């Protein structure tokens, strides 16, 4: 859904776009469904291959967001 943030008719102030994405078995959707905050993934990439007990790991860069500190804390603590 797109809306225009214009105060006066004929004056353009910007556009706000809301996009809802979904894919099955998404851990981020499942994790955030229990809280009011959300998670934005900036990058997800494979860990360097090394001799370890957990070779199937990935690294990621995320931003957790919410309207309050408590909402962000709930994301970190798992709802």
LOMARLO-613492 format. One record per atom (N, C-alpha, C): residue in one letter; x, y, z. Coordinates in steps of 0.1 Angstrom, whole numbers, plus 5000, padded with zeros to 4 digits. Each point is the difference from the previous one (the first is absolute). Layout:
N
+-----+------+-------+------+
| res | east | north |   up |
+-----+------+-------+------+
|   A |    X |     Y |    Z |
...
+-----+------+-------+------+
REM end
This chain:
79
+-----+------+-------+------+
| res | east | north |   up |
+-----+------+-------+------+
|   X | 5008 |  4988 | 5000 |
|   X | 4992 |  5012 | 5000 |
|   X | 5009 |  5012 | 5000 |
|   X | 4997 |  5010 | 4992 |
|   X | 5008 |  5012 | 4999 |
|   X | 4990 |  5012 | 5003 |
|   X | 5005 |  5009 | 5008 |
|   X | 4992 |  5012 | 5003 |
|   X | 5009 |  5012 | 4999 |
|   X | 4994 |  5012 | 4996 |
|   X | 5008 |  5012 | 4999 |
|   X | 4998 |  5009 | 5012 |
|   X | 5011 |  5005 | 5006 |
|   X | 4999 |  5008 | 5011 |
|   X | 5000 |  5015 | 4997 |
|   X | 4989 |  5004 | 4994 |
|   X | 4998 |  5014 | 4995 |
|   X | 4991 |  5007 | 5010 |
|   X | 5004 |  5012 | 5005 |
|   X | 4992 |  5008 | 5009 |
|   X | 4990 |  5008 | 4992 |
|   X | 5004 |  5005 | 4989 |
|   X | 4992 |  5009 | 4992 |
|   X | 4998 |  4993 | 4986 |
|   X | 4988 |  5001 | 4995 |
|   X | 4997 |  4994 | 4987 |
|   X | 5010 |  5006 | 4989 |
|   X | 5005 |  4992 | 4992 |
|   X | 5010 |  5004 | 4990 |
|   X | 5014 |  5001 | 5005 |
|   X | 5002 |  4999 | 5013 |
|   X | 5014 |  5001 | 5005 |
|   X | 5005 |  4986 | 5003 |
|   X | 5011 |  4996 | 4995 |
|   X | 5006 |  4987 | 5002 |
|   X | 5010 |  5000 | 5011 |
|   X | 4998 |  4992 | 5010 |
|   X | 5009 |  5000 | 5012 |
|   X | 5008 |  4987 | 5001 |
|   X | 4996 |  4990 | 4992 |
|   X | 5007 |  4987 | 5001 |
|   X | 4990 |  4989 | 4999 |
|   X | 5005 |  4988 | 4999 |
|   X | 4991 |  4988 | 4999 |
|   X | 5005 |  4989 | 5010 |
|   X | 4990 |  4994 | 5007 |
|   X | 5003 |  4990 | 5009 |
|   X | 4996 |  4987 | 4994 |
|   X | 5008 |  4990 | 5000 |
|   X | 4997 |  4987 | 4994 |
|   X | 5000 |  4989 | 5011 |
|   X | 4990 |  4993 | 5002 |
|   X | 5000 |  4989 | 5009 |
|   X | 4999 |  4987 | 4992 |
|   X | 5010 |  4991 | 5003 |
|   X | 5001 |  4987 | 4993 |
|   X | 5000 |  4989 | 5010 |
|   X | 4991 |  4991 | 4999 |
|   X | 5000 |  4988 | 5009 |
|   X | 5005 |  4988 | 4992 |
|   X | 5011 |  4994 | 5004 |
|   X | 5005 |  4988 | 4994 |
|   X | 4999 |  4988 | 5009 |
|   X | 4998 |  4988 | 4994 |
|   X | 4998 |  4988 | 5008 |
|   X | 5006 |  4989 | 4992 |
|   X | 5006 |  4991 | 5007 |
|   X | 5004 |  4987 | 4994 |
|   X | 5000 |  4989 | 5010 |
|   X | 4997 |  4988 | 4996 |
|   X | 4997 |  4989 | 5010 |
|   X | 5013 |  4997 | 5009 |
|   X | 4997 |  4997 | 5012 |
|   X | 5010 |  4995 | 5010 |
|   X | 5011 |  5011 | 5002 |
|   X | 4996 |  5013 | 5000 |
|   X | 5010 |  5011 | 5002 |
|   X | 5001 |  5002 | 5015 |
|   X | 5013 |  4998 | 5005 |
|   X | 5002 |  5002 | 5014 |
|   X | 4997 |  5014 | 5005 |
|   X | 5003 |  5010 | 4992 |
|   X | 4998 |  5014 | 5004 |
|   X | 4985 |  5002 | 5002 |
|   X | 4991 |  4995 | 4991 |
|   X | 4986 |  5002 | 5001 |
|   X | 4995 |  4993 | 5012 |
|   X | 5005 |  4988 | 5003 |
|   X | 4996 |  4992 | 5012 |
|   X | 5004 |  5007 | 5013 |
|   X | 5012 |  5005 | 5000 |
|   X | 5006 |  5007 | 5012 |
|   X | 4993 |  5013 | 5002 |
|   X | 4997 |  5008 | 4990 |
|   X | 4993 |  5013 | 5002 |
|   X | 4985 |  4999 | 5002 |
|   X | 4994 |  4988 | 4997 |
|   X | 4986 |  4999 | 5002 |
|   X | 4996 |  5001 | 5014 |
|   X | 5009 |  4997 | 5009 |
|   X | 4997 |  5000 | 5015 |
|   X | 5002 |  5014 | 5006 |
|   X | 5005 |  5010 | 4993 |
|   X | 5003 |  5013 | 5005 |
|   X | 4994 |  5011 | 4992 |
|   X | 5001 |  5012 | 5004 |
|   X | 4995 |  5011 | 4992 |
|   X | 5011 |  5007 | 4992 |
|   X | 5013 |  4996 | 5003 |
|   X | 5011 |  5005 | 4992 |
|   X | 5002 |  4993 | 4987 |
|   X | 5011 |  5003 | 4993 |
|   X | 5003 |  4993 | 4988 |
|   X | 5015 |  4999 | 4998 |
|   X | 5004 |  4993 | 4989 |
|   X | 5014 |  4998 | 4997 |
|   X | 5002 |  5003 | 4985 |
|   X | 5011 |  5008 | 4997 |
|   X | 5004 |  5003 | 4987 |
|   X | 5013 |  4993 | 4997 |
|   X | 5001 |  4991 | 4990 |
|   X | 5012 |  4993 | 4997 |
|   X | 5008 |  5008 | 4989 |
|   X | 5012 |  5004 | 5003 |
|   X | 5008 |  5007 | 4991 |
|   X | 5009 |  4991 | 4992 |
|   X | 5005 |  4990 | 5006 |
|   X | 5009 |  4990 | 4993 |
|   X | 5000 |  4987 | 5008 |
|   X | 5000 |  4989 | 4992 |
|   X | 5001 |  4987 | 5006 |
|   X | 5009 |  4992 | 4991 |
|   X | 5011 |  4994 | 5006 |
|   X | 5010 |  4994 | 4991 |
|   X | 5006 |  4988 | 5008 |
|   X | 5005 |  4991 | 4992 |
|   X | 5006 |  4988 | 5006 |
|   X | 5013 |  5003 | 5008 |
|   X | 5002 |  4993 | 5011 |
|   X | 5012 |  5001 | 5008 |
|   X | 5012 |  4994 | 4992 |
|   X | 5012 |  5005 | 5002 |
|   X | 5011 |  4994 | 4994 |
|   X | 5001 |  4985 | 5004 |
|   X | 5004 |  4992 | 4991 |
|   X | 5001 |  4986 | 5003 |
|   X | 5012 |  4998 | 5009 |
|   X | 4998 |  4992 | 5011 |
|   X | 5010 |  4998 | 5009 |
|   X | 4997 |  4987 | 5007 |
|   X | 5010 |  4994 | 5007 |
|   X | 4998 |  4988 | 5008 |
|   X | 4993 |  5004 | 5012 |
|   X | 4988 |  4996 | 5002 |
|   X | 4993 |  5004 | 5012 |
|   X | 4988 |  4990 | 5002 |
|   X | 4994 |  5001 | 5012 |
|   X | 4989 |  4991 | 5003 |
|   X | 4987 |  5004 | 4993 |
|   X | 4999 |  5013 | 4995 |
|   X | 4988 |  5005 | 4994 |
|   X | 5004 |  5006 | 4986 |
|   X | 5003 |  4992 | 4990 |
|   X | 5004 |  5005 | 4987 |
|   X | 4989 |  5006 | 4992 |
|   X | 4987 |  4998 | 5004 |
|   X | 4989 |  5005 | 4992 |
|   X | 4994 |  5013 | 5006 |
|   X | 5009 |  5009 | 5003 |
|   X | 4996 |  5013 | 5006 |
|   X | 5000 |  5011 | 4990 |
|   X | 4992 |  5010 | 5002 |
|   X | 5000 |  5012 | 4992 |
|   X | 5001 |  5012 | 5009 |
|   X | 5005 |  5011 | 4994 |
|   X | 5001 |  5013 | 5007 |
|   X | 4990 |  5009 | 4994 |
|   X | 4995 |  5010 | 5008 |
|   X | 4991 |  5010 | 4995 |
|   X | 5001 |  5013 | 5006 |
|   X | 4996 |  5010 | 4993 |
|   X | 4999 |  5014 | 5006 |
|   X | 4986 |  5004 | 5000 |
|   X | 4994 |  5003 | 5011 |
|   X | 4986 |  5003 | 5002 |
|   X | 4998 |  5012 | 5008 |
|   X | 4988 |  5007 | 4998 |
|   X | 4996 |  5011 | 5008 |
|   X | 4987 |  4995 | 5006 |
|   X | 4999 |  5001 | 5013 |
|   X | 4988 |  4997 | 5008 |
|   X | 4993 |  5014 | 5002 |
|   X | 4987 |  5001 | 4999 |
|   X | 4994 |  5013 | 5002 |
|   X | 4986 |  4998 | 5007 |
|   X | 4996 |  5010 | 5006 |
|   X | 4987 |  5000 | 5007 |
|   X | 4997 |  5014 | 5005 |
|   X | 4988 |  5002 | 5004 |
|   X | 4995 |  5013 | 5005 |
|   X | 5006 |  5003 | 5014 |
|   X | 5004 |  4990 | 5008 |
|   X | 5005 |  5002 | 5013 |
|   X | 5012 |  4991 | 5002 |
|   X | 5008 |  5003 | 5010 |
|   X | 5011 |  4992 | 5004 |
|   X | 4996 |  4985 | 5004 |
|   X | 4988 |  4999 | 5006 |
|   X | 4995 |  4987 | 5004 |
|   X | 4997 |  4992 | 4988 |
|   X | 4995 |  5006 | 4989 |
|   X | 4997 |  4992 | 4988 |
|   X | 5013 |  4994 | 4994 |
|   X | 5010 |  5008 | 5000 |
|   X | 5013 |  4996 | 4994 |
|   X | 5006 |  4989 | 5009 |
|   X | 4999 |  5002 | 5013 |
|   X | 5005 |  4990 | 5010 |
|   X | 4993 |  4987 | 4998 |
|   X | 4987 |  5000 | 4997 |
|   X | 4993 |  4987 | 4998 |
|   X | 5004 |  4993 | 4988 |
|   X | 5005 |  5007 | 4990 |
|   X | 5005 |  4994 | 4988 |
|   X | 5013 |  4992 | 5003 |
|   X | 5008 |  5007 | 5008 |
|   X | 5013 |  4994 | 5004 |
|   X | 4998 |  4988 | 5009 |
|   X | 4991 |  5001 | 5009 |
|   X | 4997 |  4990 | 5010 |
|   X | 4991 |  4989 | 4995 |
|   X | 4995 |  5001 | 4988 |
|   X | 4992 |  4989 | 4994 |
|   X | 4986 |  5001 | 5003 |
|   X | 4994 |  5012 | 5003 |
|   X | 4986 |  5001 | 5003 |
|   X | 4997 |  4995 | 5013 |
+-----+------+-------+------+
REM end
